[in-house]
């Protein structure tokens, strides 16, 4: 089971691996992953606000793997 801190750490790792030559699609995917993590936080800490997109641990893992496959 992944925790919020695991996803945040993974985001940090992905951000460290980004360079000025990284493709635009990868940068956008990392940004989307960041916002999905933020929505995940809302689902835990401010449930009454509701998330703007469906979010779950499974969706976060899938998005993370998509970004990693981008190279």
C-alpha positions as CSV (number, residue, x, y, z in Angstrom):
1,X,0.0,0.0,0.0
2,X,1.3,3.4,-1.0
3,X,1.0,6.4,1.3
4,X,0.7,10.0,0.5
5,X,4.3,10.5,1.4
6,X,5.4,7.8,-1.0
7,X,3.6,9.5,-3.9
8,X,5.1,12.9,-2.9
9,X,8.6,11.3,-2.7
10,X,8.1,9.8,-6.2
11,X,7.1,13.2,-7.5
12,X,10.3,14.7,-6.1
13,X,12.3,11.9,-7.8
14,X,10.5,12.6,-11.1
15,X,11.2,16.3,-10.8
16,X,14.9,15.7,-10.2
17,X,15.1,13.7,-13.4
18,X,13.6,16.4,-15.5
19,X,15.9,18.5,-17.6
20,X,15.7,21.3,-20.1
21,X,15.8,18.7,-22.9
22,X,12.9,16.6,-21.4
23,X,10.0,16.4,-23.8
24,X,7.0,18.6,-23.3
25,X,4.7,15.6,-22.9
26,X,6.7,14.3,-20.0
27,X,6.7,17.7,-18.3
28,X,2.9,17.9,-18.7
29,X,2.5,14.4,-17.4
30,X,4.6,15.3,-14.3
31,X,2.5,18.4,-13.7
32,X,-0.7,16.3,-14.1
33,X,0.7,13.8,-11.5
34,X,1.4,16.7,-9.1
35,X,-2.3,17.9,-9.4
36,X,-3.6,14.4,-9.0
37,X,-1.6,14.2,-5.7
38,X,-3.2,17.4,-4.6
39,X,-6.6,16.0,-5.4
40,X,-5.7,12.9,-3.3
41,X,-4.9,15.2,-0.4
42,X,-8.3,16.8,-0.7
43,X,-9.9,13.4,-0.7
44,X,-8.2,12.8,2.7
45,X,-8.1,16.1,4.5
46,X,-11.1,18.1,3.1
47,X,-13.6,15.6,1.9
48,X,-16.4,18.1,2.1
49,X,-14.8,20.0,-0.8
50,X,-14.9,16.9,-3.1
51,X,-12.3,16.3,-5.8
52,X,-12.6,17.7,-9.3
53,X,-11.5,14.4,-10.8
54,X,-11.8,10.8,-9.6
55,X,-8.7,10.0,-7.6
56,X,-7.4,6.9,-5.9
57,X,-4.2,5.1,-5.0
58,X,-4.6,2.9,-8.1
59,X,-5.0,6.0,-10.4
60,X,-1.9,7.6,-8.8
61,X,0.2,4.5,-9.3
62,X,-1.0,4.2,-12.9
63,X,-0.2,7.8,-13.7
64,X,3.2,7.5,-12.0
65,X,4.0,4.4,-14.2
66,X,2.9,6.3,-17.3
67,X,5.4,9.1,-16.5
68,X,8.2,6.6,-15.8
69,X,7.6,4.9,-19.2
70,X,8.1,8.2,-20.9
71,X,11.8,7.8,-20.2
